[in-house]
């Protein structure tokens, strides 16, 4: 259970490292852009995994869970 928690904490702290939304927390990137990545293919590595998780969270209306974590860290 602890590793899953750490994944969410890391996601809450991560900002986009490049592109149009450079410097924006991943959870705050507009949904249309995340959907575009979903259709195009997420980048490889940790960033891609995090963006895929953001996609799932937005799809299920769970963004507030990450925003609550951001307030606590």
C-alpha positions in Angstrom: 0.0 0.0 0.0 2.8 2.4 0.8 4.4 2.3 -2.8 1.0 3.4 -4.3 0.8 6.3 -1.9 4.3 7.4 -2.9 3.3 7.3 -6.6 0.5 9.7 -5.9 2.7 11.9 -3.8 5.3 12.0 -6.6 2.6 12.8 -9.1 1.3 15.7 -7.0 4.8 17.2 -7.0 5.7 16.7 -10.6 5.6 19.5 -13.2 5.7 19.1 -17.0 9.4 19.4 -18.0 8.9 20.6 -21.6 6.5 21.9 -24.2 3.5 24.2 -24.1 2.7 23.3 -20.4 6.3 23.4 -19.1 6.3 24.2 -15.4 2.6 23.2 -14.9 1.8 20.5 -12.4 0.8 17.4 -14.3 -2.6 17.3 -12.7 -3.3 20.9 -13.8 -2.6 20.2 -17.5 -5.9 20.6 -19.5 -7.8 17.4 -20.1 -7.8 17.9 -23.9 -4.0 17.8 -23.9 -3.9 14.6 -21.8 -6.4 13.0 -24.1 -4.2 14.0 -27.1 -1.3 12.3 -25.4 -3.5 9.2 -24.8 -4.3 9.1 -28.5 -0.8 9.8 -29.7 1.0 7.7 -27.1 2.5 8.7 -23.8 6.2 9.3 -23.6 8.4 6.4 -22.3 9.5 6.2 -18.7 8.3 7.7 -15.5 6.8 10.8 -17.1 4.7 8.7 -19.5 3.5 6.6 -16.6 2.5 9.7 -14.6 0.7 11.2 -17.6 -1.2 8.0 -18.1 -2.2 8.1 -14.4 -3.3 11.7 -14.8 -5.5 10.5 -17.7 -7.1 7.8 -15.6 -7.6 10.2 -12.7 -9.2 12.9 -14.9 -11.3 10.3 -16.7 -12.7 9.2 -13.3 -13.0 12.7 -11.8 -10.4 12.1 -9.2 -8.2 15.2 -9.7 -9.1 16.5 -6.3 -7.4 13.6 -4.6 -4.1 14.9 -6.0 -4.9 18.5 -5.2 -5.5 17.5 -1.5 -2.1 15.7 -1.5 -0.5 18.9 -2.9 -1.9 20.9 0.0 -0.3 18.5 2.5 3.2 18.4 0.9 
